Amino acid sequence: MFDVKPQDGHPERAAGGGRGPERCPQGFDYLIVGAGFAGSVLAERLAAGMNKRVLVVDRRPHIGGNAYDHYDDTGVLIHRYGPHIFHTNSQRIVDYLSRFTEWRAYEHRVLAEVDGQQVPIPINMTTLNRLYDLNLSTEEEAAAFLASRAEPVEDIKTSEDVVVNGIGRELYEKFFRGYTRKQWGLDPSQLDKMVTSRVPTRTNADDRYFGDSFQQMPKHGYTRMFERMLDHPNIKVMLNTDYREIREEVLYRHLVYCGPIDEYFDFRYGKLPYRSLRFQHESRDQAWFQDVGVVNYPSEDVPYTRISEYKHLTGQEHPKTSITYEFPSAEGDPYYPIPRPENAELYKRYQKLAEQTPGVTFLGRLGTYKYYNMDQVVGQALALYKRIEEGEQSFAAPAEPRIKQAL
């Protein structure tokens, strides 16, 4: 497994006893910034698939990015950055990740606290029956009820338009408006339609949050999966390390940057807007706190958006439990690119800069300013590897290693 050593004041985690610049005069083929899904998947493929020498750096003190999980002081396995639920329709991605983890079946269910009761979200037949004291029993009846509430919008442009057009203003107000305003700091009428389009409305009693064909969790957690992924003699991982501090000291041929693209270019055109999160982790001296893994709180009278209880996700047996309150924030680590037209235009300016910058490839949610699910990030990294493997000229490395100079 990993051997943790200090170097130049930085805790260092070297995979498989990997070689650092001081012991590797020929340098690295790739310097990858970011040890989350994008960087770790690409590092593993380059090392194992093409025998490339890879240095992965991350300024956080751990691997795994936002999917990092660990045991808290109570002994409960928690997700440091909120619940990460793995789901996908891609067998190719499942097959790849299965090299590094076993799985446990888990179908995610979410309840929403509305009108003094907890009901399934996404909205389904059960939700409607409980809220309106109905006895809907067929999909046709549920569809007819929703159609009677819908308020057609001729030109659907915003997140508000999507919901009001589909299920009407009353359900929009109960489930979406307050939650969205808290989550994004903006009214749904100010956000691109893709935000609320991600949450379906069902006319059956399916209370699963996702409908993907594969819904399972890493049996021993995400961090263990990442450890196995990066455990290769060609990979060296340096944590608590800002790549700007080492980029002129490390020999490498090509840079893959999974951090914020605007930060790479020193915010030349201004900062790309992100929404951040603050997590309040608590342990409780009881076996269970809530009925499902996540309960949403759409009301703006409640300062947090949701409470997560991880034992539902992990299947861990423990006499105590741990929960997380999630508070959206305008400040902090970048989590969610804010989907507005002006932000997309700003990103395009940075994207143009990236295209004009040789020797650097931008990857992942932050590198491409786009919200991805975990499986989509894995797919993006595998697609990049395939292009590298096929030797596309745009990703070809120089003949000799060099020191990457600052812009």
KEPA-783608 format. One line per field, with one value per residue (C-alpha): residue in three letters; chain; x, z, y. Coordinates in Angstrom, 2 decimals, decimal comma, always signed. Each point is the difference from the previous one (the first is absolute). Example, Ala and Ser with C-alpha at 12.3 -4.5 7.8 and 13.67 -1.06 7.14 Angstrom:
% KEPA-783608
type	[ALA:SER]
mol	[A:A]
c1	[+12,30:+1,37]
c3	[+7,80:-0,66]
c2	[-4,50:+3,44]
This chain:
% KEPA-783608
type	[MET:PHE:ASP:VAL:LYS:PRO:GLN:ASP:GLY:HIS:PRO:GLU:ARG:ALA:ALA:GLY:GLY:GLY:ARG:GLY:PRO:GLU:ARG:CYS:PRO:GLN:GLY:PHE:ASP:TYR:LEU:ILE:VAL:GLY:ALA:GLY:PHE:ALA:GLY:SER:VAL:LEU:ALA:GLU:ARG:LEU:ALA:ALA:GLY:MET:ASN:LYS:ARG:VAL:LEU:VAL:VAL:ASP:ARG:ARG:PRO:HIS:ILE:GLY:GLY:ASN:ALA:TYR:ASP:HIS:TYR:ASP:ASP:THR:GLY:VAL:LEU:ILE:HIS:ARG:TYR:GLY:PRO:HIS:ILE:PHE:HIS:THR:ASN:SER:GLN:ARG:ILE:VAL:ASP:TYR:LEU:SER:ARG:PHE:THR:GLU:TRP:ARG:ALA:TYR:GLU:HIS:ARG:VAL:LEU:ALA:GLU:VAL:ASP:GLY:GLN:GLN:VAL:PRO:ILE:PRO:ILE:ASN:MET:THR:THR:LEU:ASN:ARG:LEU:TYR:ASP:LEU:ASN:LEU:SER:THR:GLU:GLU:GLU:ALA:ALA:ALA:PHE:LEU:ALA:SER:ARG:ALA:GLU:PRO:VAL:GLU:ASP:ILE:LYS:THR:SER:GLU:ASP:VAL:VAL:VAL:ASN:GLY:ILE:GLY:ARG:GLU:LEU:TYR:GLU:LYS:PHE:PHE:ARG:GLY:TYR:THR:ARG:LYS:GLN:TRP:GLY:LEU:ASP:PRO:SER:GLN:LEU:ASP:LYS:MET:VAL:THR:SER:ARG:VAL:PRO:THR:ARG:THR:ASN:ALA:ASP:ASP:ARG:TYR:PHE:GLY:ASP:SER:PHE:GLN:GLN:MET:PRO:LYS:HIS:GLY:TYR:THR:ARG:MET:PHE:GLU:ARG:MET:LEU:ASP:HIS:PRO:ASN:ILE:LYS:VAL:MET:LEU:ASN:THR:ASP:TYR:ARG:GLU:ILE:ARG:GLU:GLU:VAL:LEU:TYR:ARG:HIS:LEU:VAL:TYR:CYS:GLY:PRO:ILE:ASP:GLU:TYR:PHE:ASP:PHE:ARG:TYR:GLY:LYS:LEU:PRO:TYR:ARG:SER:LEU:ARG:PHE:GLN:HIS:GLU:SER:ARG:ASP:GLN:ALA:TRP:PHE:GLN:ASP:VAL:GLY:VAL:VAL:ASN:TYR:PRO:SER:GLU:ASP:VAL:PRO:TYR:THR:ARG:ILE:SER:GLU:TYR:LYS:HIS:LEU:THR:GLY:GLN:GLU:HIS:PRO:LYS:THR:SER:ILE:THR:TYR:GLU:PHE:PRO:SER:ALA:GLU:GLY:ASP:PRO:TYR:TYR:PRO:ILE:PRO:ARG:PRO:GLU:ASN:ALA:GLU:LEU:TYR:LYS:ARG:TYR:GLN:LYS:LEU:ALA:GLU:GLN:THR:PRO:GLY:VAL:THR:PHE:LEU:GLY:ARG:LEU:GLY:THR:TYR:LYS:TYR:TYR:ASN:MET:ASP:GLN:VAL:VAL:GLY:GLN:ALA:LEU:ALA:LEU:TYR:LYS:ARG:ILE:GLU:GLU:GLY:GLU:GLN:SER:PHE:ALA:ALA:PRO:ALA:GLU:PRO:ARG:ILE:LYS:GLN:ALA:LEU]
mol	[A:A:A:A:A:A:A:A:A:A:A:A:A:A:A:A:A:A:A:A:A:A:A:A:A:A:A:A:A:A:A:A:A:A:A:A:A:A:A:A:A:A:A:A:A:A:A:A:A:A:A:A:A:A:A:A:A:A:A:A:A:A:A:A:A:A:A:A:A:A:A:A:A:A:A:A:A:A:A:A:A:A:A:A:A:A:A:A:A:A:A:A:A:A:A:A:A:A:A:A:A:A:A:A:A:A:A:A:A:A:A:A:A:A:A:A:A:A:A:A:A:A:A:A:A:A:A:A:A:A:A:A:A:A:A:A:A:A:A:A:A:A:A:A:A:A:A:A:A:A:A:A:A:A:A:A:A:A:A:A:A:A:A:A:A:A:A:A:A:A:A:A:A:A:A:A:A:A:A:A:A:A:A:A:A:A:A:A:A:A:A:A:A:A:A:A:A:A:A:A:A:A:A:A:A:A:A:A:A:A:A:A:A:A:A:A:A:A:A:A:A:A:A:A:A:A:A:A:A:A:A:A:A:A:A:A:A:A:A:A:A:A:A:A:A:A:A:A:A:A:A:A:A:A:A:A:A:A:A:A:A:A:A:A:A:A:A:A:A:A:A:A:A:A:A:A:A:A:A:A:A:A:A:A:A:A:A:A:A:A:A:A:A:A:A:A:A:A:A:A:A:A:A:A:A:A:A:A:A:A:A:A:A:A:A:A:A:A:A:A:A:A:A:A:A:A:A:A:A:A:A:A:A:A:A:A:A:A:A:A:A:A:A:A:A:A:A:A:A:A:A:A:A:A:A:A:A:A:A:A:A:A:A:A:A:A:A:A:A:A:A:A:A:A:A:A:A:A:A:A:A:A:A:A:A:A:A:A:A:A:A:A:A:A:A:A:A:A:A:A:A:A:A:A:A:A:A]
c1	[+0,00:+1,06:+3,13:-0,37:+3,20:+0,85:+1,85:+0,90:-2,55:-2,81:-1,54:+0,44:-1,81:+2,00:-1,85:+1,93:+3,18:-0,14:+2,97:+0,09:+1,87:+3,00:+0,43:-1,31:+2,31:-1,96:-3,07:-3,64:-1,96:-3,06:-0,62:-3,65:-1,48:-2,85:-0,40:-3,75:-1,77:+1,28:+3,66:+0,13:-1,68:+2,25:+3,11:-0,84:-0,63:+3,18:+2,10:-1,53:-1,07:+2,93:+2,77:+0,18:+1,59:-2,61:+0,16:-3,36:-0,16:-2,88:-0,12:-2,38:+1,46:-1,74:-0,76:-3,49:-1,05:-3,55:-0,72:+2,41:-1,42:+1,46:-0,91:-0,93:+0,80:-3,05:+1,18:-2,67:+1,02:-1,03:+0,41:+2,00:-1,60:-3,59:-1,64:+1,45:-2,31:+1,40:-2,37:+0,50:-1,38:+3,47:+1,20:+3,41:+0,45:-1,24:+2,45:+2,87:-0,70:-0,64:+3,74:+0,46:-3,07:-2,71:-3,53:-3,01:-3,48:-1,57:-2,94:-0,09:-3,23:-0,67:-2,82:-1,00:-1,41:-3,12:-3,19:+1,08:+0,65:+2,76:-0,91:+1,97:+2,00:+0,06:-3,75:-1,87:-3,44:+0,66:+1,02:-3,23:-2,19:+1,54:+0,02:-3,52:-1,63:-0,70:-0,33:+1,67:+0,71:+1,06:+2,56:-2,79:-1,72:+3,24:+0,81:-3,49:+0,32:+3,36:-1,34:-2,88:+2,54:+2,45:+0,22:+1,30:+2,95:+0,41:+3,73:+1,82:+3,25:+0,46:-0,17:-3,25:-1,50:+0,88:-1,77:-3,05:-0,56:+0,16:-1,76:-1,31:+0,88:-1,24:+2,29:+2,76:-0,32:-0,12:+2,98:+2,20:-0,01:+1,31:+2,48:+1,38:+0,29:+1,98:+2,13:+0,94:-0,57:-2,20:-3,67:-0,81:-1,19:+3,65:+1,49:+0,40:-2,69:+2,46:+0,05:-3,53:-0,08:+2,32:-2,80:-2,76:-3,67:-1,47:-3,54:+0,70:+1,00:+3,72:+1,62:+3,62:+1,87:+1,81:-1,19:+3,39:+0,58:+2,98:-0,48:+2,62:+2,55:+3,68:-0,11:+2,91:-0,45:+1,27:+3,36:+0,96:-0,94:+2,20:+2,89:-0,12:-0,32:+3,14:+2,03:+2,38:+3,81:-0,25:-2,19:+1,18:-2,53:+0,85:-2,64:-0,21:+1,72:-0,96:+1,31:+1,06:+2,59:+1,63:-0,73:+3,38:+1,85:-1,51:+0,96:-3,02:-1,16:-3,71:-2,28:-3,56:-1,78:-3,13:-0,24:-2,01:+0,85:-0,33:+2,48:+2,54:-0,11:+0,23:-3,64:+0,97:-3,62:-1,39:-1,19:-2,38:-2,95:-0,43:-2,31:+1,70:-1,11:+0,60:-0,37:-0,93:+0,82:-1,59:-0,07:-3,06:-0,20:-2,74:-0,07:-1,92:-0,95:-2,29:-1,79:+2,11:+3,49:-1,00:-2,88:-0,43:-1,32:-1,41:-1,34:+2,01:-0,83:+2,51:+3,61:+1,33:-1,08:+0,30:+1,09:+1,95:+0,41:+2,80:-0,76:-2,89:+2,51:+2,83:-1,92:+2,26:-1,26:+0,74:-1,85:+0,38:-0,57:+1,45:-1,82:+0,88:-1,87:+0,70:+0,06:+0,45:+2,38:+1,29:+3,52:+2,27:+1,22:-1,52:-2,65:-2,68:+0,52:-2,92:-1,93:-0,77:+0,62:+2,49:+2,05:+0,07:+1,29:+2,73:+1,05:+0,25:+2,61:+2,06:-0,58:+1,46:+3,06:+0,32:-0,09:+2,87:+2,11:+2,25:+1,01:-3,06:-3,29:-2,94:-2,13:-2,87:-2,76:+2,26:+2,22:-2,95:-2,45:-2,79:-1,98:+0,71:-1,18:+2,79:-0,50:+0,13:+3,35:+1,33:-1,27:+1,66:+3,34:-0,22:-0,83:+3,04:+2,17:-1,29:+0,94:+3,46:+0,39:-0,99:+2,74:-2,04:+2,37:-1,68:+0,98:+3,40:+2,83:+3,25:+2,99:+1,89:-1,21:-0,12:-0,81:-3,42:+0,39:-2,55:-2,28]
c3	[+0,00:+0,48:+1,77:+1,54:+0,26:+0,54:-2,75:-0,16:+2,69:-1,82:+1,10:-2,96:-0,99:-2,45:-1,81:-0,10:+1,09:-3,07:-0,99:+0,59:-2,09:+2,29:-0,84:-3,56:-2,07:-3,19:+1,65:-0,59:-3,16:+1,56:+2,85:+1,05:+2,24:+2,08:+1,64:-0,46:-2,50:-3,12:+1,01:+1,69:-2,84:-2,60:+2,13:+0,42:-3,70:-1,08:+2,50:-0,45:-3,63:-1,56:+2,59:+0,43:+3,02:+1,73:+2,83:+1,59:+2,28:+2,11:+2,44:+2,28:+2,57:-1,57:-3,27:-1,41:-0,54:+1,12:+0,16:+2,91:+2,90:+3,40:+3,45:+2,41:+3,72:+0,68:-2,42:-2,61:-3,66:-1,29:-3,20:+0,79:-2,77:+0,12:-1,34:-3,18:-1,53:-2,87:-2,85:-3,73:-3,14:-1,35:+0,40:-1,31:+2,95:+2,48:-1,40:+0,30:+3,61:+0,98:-0,37:+3,18:+2,12:+0,83:+0,16:+2,29:-1,38:+0,94:-1,53:+1,19:+1,43:+1,01:+1,98:+0,04:+3,05:-1,42:+1,75:+3,27:-1,42:-1,83:-3,52:-2,86:-2,36:-3,02:+0,11:-0,69:+0,52:+3,71:+0,40:-1,56:+2,01:+3,30:-0,73:-1,35:+1,84:-3,30:-0,99:-3,39:-1,04:-3,66:-1,98:-2,16:+3,06:+1,25:-3,41:-0,28:+3,44:-0,89:-3,36:+1,78:+2,09:-2,77:-1,34:-3,59:-0,76:-3,68:+0,00:+2,67:+0,89:+3,76:+2,79:+1,16:-3,47:-0,02:+3,27:-0,38:-3,52:+1,22:+3,39:+0,74:+2,33:+3,27:-0,13:-1,33:+3,10:+2,37:-1,33:-2,29:+0,51:+3,56:-0,41:-3,20:+1,51:+2,92:-2,16:-2,65:+1,67:-2,97:-0,83:-2,44:-2,43:-0,20:-0,67:-3,14:-0,57:+0,46:+3,80:+0,70:-3,12:+1,88:+2,42:-1,66:+0,95:+0,07:-0,43:+1,61:+3,56:-0,73:+2,94:-1,07:-0,57:-3,05:-2,76:-1,22:-0,74:+2,39:+3,50:+2,44:+2,42:+0,39:+2,62:+2,03:-0,83:-2,62:+1,61:-0,03:-3,68:-0,77:+1,97:-2,14:-3,16:+0,78:+1,36:-2,94:-0,13:-2,81:+2,05:+2,65:+1,99:+1,90:+2,35:+1,74:-3,13:-2,17:-3,45:-0,41:+2,70:-1,88:-3,69:-0,67:+1,94:-1,48:-3,36:-2,02:-3,59:+0,21:+2,57:+0,63:+2,08:+1,92:+2,05:-0,77:-3,50:+0,95:+2,83:-2,37:-2,06:+3,10:-0,43:-3,07:-0,96:+3,54:+2,16:-1,29:+2,43:+2,14:+2,80:+3,06:+2,98:+3,73:+1,83:+3,65:+1,08:+3,17:+1,77:+1,85:+2,80:-1,75:-2,67:-2,59:-0,47:-3,06:-2,24:-3,14:-0,94:-0,85:+1,05:-1,90:+1,60:-2,78:+2,31:+0,13:+3,70:+0,51:-0,57:-1,27:-3,15:+1,18:+2,71:-0,96:+2,06:-1,38:+1,50:-2,47:-2,83:+1,30:+1,71:+3,05:+3,23:+2,96:+3,23:-0,71:-3,10:-1,69:-2,00:-2,04:-0,34:-3,35:-0,33:-3,46:-0,08:-2,34:+1,41:+0,33:-2,18:-3,51:-0,24:-2,51:-3,13:-0,07:-3,25:-1,43:-3,56:+1,05:+1,89:-3,02:-2,10:+2,54:-0,03:-3,79:+0,31:+2,30:-2,25:-2,89:+2,11:+0,83:-3,66:-0,63:+2,84:-1,16:+2,32:+2,26:+0,01:+2,18:+1,48:+2,43:+1,47:+0,94:-3,06:-2,39:+2,15:-0,29:+2,54:-0,38:+1,91:+1,16:-2,80:-2,55:+1,35:-0,23:-3,57:-0,87:+1,41:-1,84:-3,24:+0,41:+0,65:-3,17:-2,02:+1,56:-0,67:-3,60:-0,26:-1,05:-0,80:+2,37:+2,96:-1,22:+2,47:-0,98:-0,65:+3,04:+3,53:+0,90:+2,90:-0,43:+0,29:+1,62:-2,35]
c2	[+0,00:+3,61:+1,15:+3,45:+2,04:+3,67:+1,81:+3,69:+0,71:-1,82:-3,29:-2,30:-3,15:-2,09:-2,76:-3,24:+1,75:+2,25:+2,10:+3,74:+2,58:-0,19:-3,70:+0,11:+2,19:-0,76:+1,53:-0,91:-0,49:+1,63:+2,39:-0,28:+2,68:-1,44:-3,42:-0,32:-2,22:+1,78:+0,11:-3,41:-1,89:+1,59:-0,59:-3,68:-0,48:+1,79:-1,95:-3,44:+0,25:+1,87:-0,38:+3,78:+1,66:+2,15:+2,52:+0,86:+3,06:+1,23:+2,89:-1,85:-2,43:-3,00:-1,76:-0,51:+3,60:+0,70:-3,74:-0,42:-2,01:-0,88:-1,29:+2,77:+0,07:-2,15:-2,67:+0,69:+0,18:+3,44:+1,98:+3,13:+2,05:-1,18:-3,18:-1,48:-2,60:-2,03:-0,75:-0,52:-1,58:-0,74:-3,57:+1,08:+2,36:-2,61:-2,54:+2,45:+1,02:-3,61:-0,58:+2,04:-0,74:-2,45:+1,38:-0,04:+0,49:+3,32:+1,83:+3,59:+1,36:+3,59:+1,53:+3,66:+1,79:+1,68:+1,13:-1,59:-3,45:-1,84:-1,12:-1,58:+2,18:-0,15:+0,58:-3,23:-1,51:-0,54:+3,65:+1,20:-2,35:+1,10:+3,73:+0,22:-2,92:-1,73:-3,63:-0,01:-3,59:+0,12:+1,94:+1,38:+1,47:+1,55:+1,42:+1,50:+1,61:+1,58:+1,16:+1,72:+1,92:+0,84:+3,55:-0,17:+2,26:+0,77:+0,68:-2,03:+1,76:-0,15:-2,57:+1,54:-0,43:-3,71:-0,79:+2,26:-1,33:-3,60:-0,04:+3,47:+2,83:-1,49:-3,04:+2,24:+2,18:-2,97:-1,96:+2,08:+3,75:+0,17:-2,84:+1,49:+3,48:-1,42:-2,30:+2,55:+3,36:+0,86:-0,36:-2,84:+2,68:+1,12:-3,43:-2,05:-2,61:-2,86:+0,44:-1,25:-2,19:-2,37:-0,94:-2,04:-0,21:-3,51:-1,21:-3,39:-0,93:-0,39:+1,79:-0,47:+3,24:-1,38:-2,28:-1,24:-3,68:-0,15:+1,38:-1,22:+1,39:-0,91:-2,75:+1,33:+3,67:+2,41:+0,70:-3,67:-0,14:+3,00:-1,50:-3,12:+2,07:+2,00:-2,93:-0,35:+0,32:+2,54:+2,35:+2,42:+2,02:+3,19:+1,39:+3,37:+1,25:+2,95:-0,75:+3,63:-0,60:-2,85:+0,59:+1,59:-2,68:-3,15:-1,45:-1,11:-0,19:+0,83:+1,60:-1,19:+2,62:-1,04:+3,18:+3,15:+1,17:+3,68:-0,45:-1,54:+3,18:+2,21:+1,12:+1,99:+0,68:-0,14:-2,87:-2,63:-0,09:-3,10:-1,00:-1,42:-2,08:-0,08:-3,30:-0,42:-3,57:-1,35:-3,36:-1,26:-2,53:-1,98:-2,68:+2,02:+3,65:-0,07:-2,49:+0,49:+1,11:+3,57:+2,25:+3,28:+3,19:+2,23:+2,73:+3,20:+0,14:-2,82:+1,14:-3,34:-1,83:-3,59:-2,43:-3,12:-3,17:-2,15:-3,40:-0,28:+0,40:-2,15:-2,80:+0,35:-1,51:+2,25:+0,83:+3,72:+2,06:+3,09:+2,64:+3,06:+3,27:+1,66:+3,79:+1,57:+2,93:+2,68:-0,40:-3,02:-2,85:-0,06:-2,73:+0,92:+2,12:+2,43:-0,63:+3,41:+1,21:+2,71:-2,60:-2,28:+2,90:+0,74:-3,64:+0,08:+2,74:-2,19:-2,99:+1,96:+0,78:-3,69:-0,95:+2,41:-1,40:-2,85:-2,81:+0,32:-1,92:+1,03:-2,76:-0,55:+2,14:+2,92:-0,23:+0,15:+2,03:-2,52:-2,01:-3,73:-3,01:-2,29:-2,51:+2,81:+1,18:-3,56:-0,17:+3,30:-1,18:-3,33:+1,81:+2,25:-3,04:-1,63:+3,07:+0,04:-3,71:+0,47:+2,60:+3,00:+2,80:+2,48:-2,18:-1,16:+0,64:+1,77:-2,21:+1,24:+0,76:+3,64:+2,27:+1,55:+3,75:+2,25:+1,91]
